[in-house]
Amino acid sequence: MNPPRPFAVLFDLDGTLIDSVGLLLASVKHTFEGRTPAPTEEEWIAGIGTPLAKQLRPYASSEEEAAEFQQIYRVFQREHHDRLTTVFDGVQETLAELDRRGHPMGVVTSKSNEMMERGVRYVGLDRYMKTMIGADSCKIHKPDAFPVLLALKELGYNTDEAVFVGDSPHDINAGNAAKVISIAALWGPFTREQLAPSGPVHYLDSIRGLPGLLDTIQAAAPLIHL
């Protein structure tokens, strides 16, 4: 019997690895300036983790207007991305440690592939990612299991040897639906009380606790019979 290989670690992006909520809120505020109806900050934050088109559609009178909103949002987001995007404290060191331990890592986000790739590169995390699944990578998105399963397929991993770390209910629901171990990131915009109904398997107050939690998870994993 052999011990399990290092677990695969999948991450959401916004609110989990990068602090970009300010950018997202500024982008939507710019998009709806002088318009009604317009989403409140609370409504917009609640939708973070789902594709932009899905978030915008309820506030548009037609598909054409929704497309116009998306274009306005994207132009502002691209222009102000670097100024309003930072990496959360402890992320760089933690991912370097997980990489040293041999954990394959990936991103599963509902952000467009363009902005996902730009964000990951900008904060210097691209060196660690073996797969990146964005909104343009598939037609089915979180909270469905599909993007999580697609990432695992690309990594060559099974669901019983992977975790998914995310800050929103959409992330936790997707991880649970995929039957991976879901880990709630409490350093993002969602509180423990907001995440609890989704039923995360574990909570983390800081990403610095992830290596130790993975040690615990690995120790409980069944041995492999060859």
C-alpha positions, 0 to 999 in steps of 0.5 A: 500500500502506498500513501495518496499522492499530494491532493490537487488544490483548486482555487476560485480567483476573485475574493480568494486569491486576488483582492479585486472586489473594489474593481468589480464594484467600481466597474458596475457603478460606472456601468450603471451611472445614471441608470435605473434599475441598478444593482446595489453593492450587496446585490452585486457582491452576492452574484460574484462567482457567476458569469458577468452576463448572468449578473447583468441580465436582470437589470437590462431591458433586452439582450442588446442592452445587456450586451451594451452593459457588458461592453461598458463594464469590460472597458472600465475593468480593463482600464483600471484592472492593475490599479485596483487588483492586489493579491491577498496577504499570504497567498504568494508564500502559501502557493509557493509552499504547496508547489514545493510539496507537489500539490498540483494547483488550478483556478476555477472562476466564472471570470472571463478567460481574458481577465482571469489570465491577466489577473493571475499573471499580474499578481505572479501566480501563473507559475503555479497553475497547471490548469485555469478554467474561466467563463469561456472555457465551458458553457456550464458554470458554477454553482454547477460541478462541471467547471470543477470536474473539467479542471480535475480532468485536465490535472488527471485527478479524481474527485476524492483527491482534490479540494476546492477553496472559494469565498462564495456560496457559488464556489462551495456549492460547485465543490460539493456538487463535484464531490471534492472537499470544499473549503470556505475562504473567510478572508473574502467578502462573504461571512461565515454566516453567509457561507454556512448554508452551502455546507463547506467541509472546512473553513479557513480564516487565513490562506496561511492555514491551508498547508496544515489543513491539507496535511490533516486531509491527506492523513485521513485519505485512504491508502492506495492498493497497487 
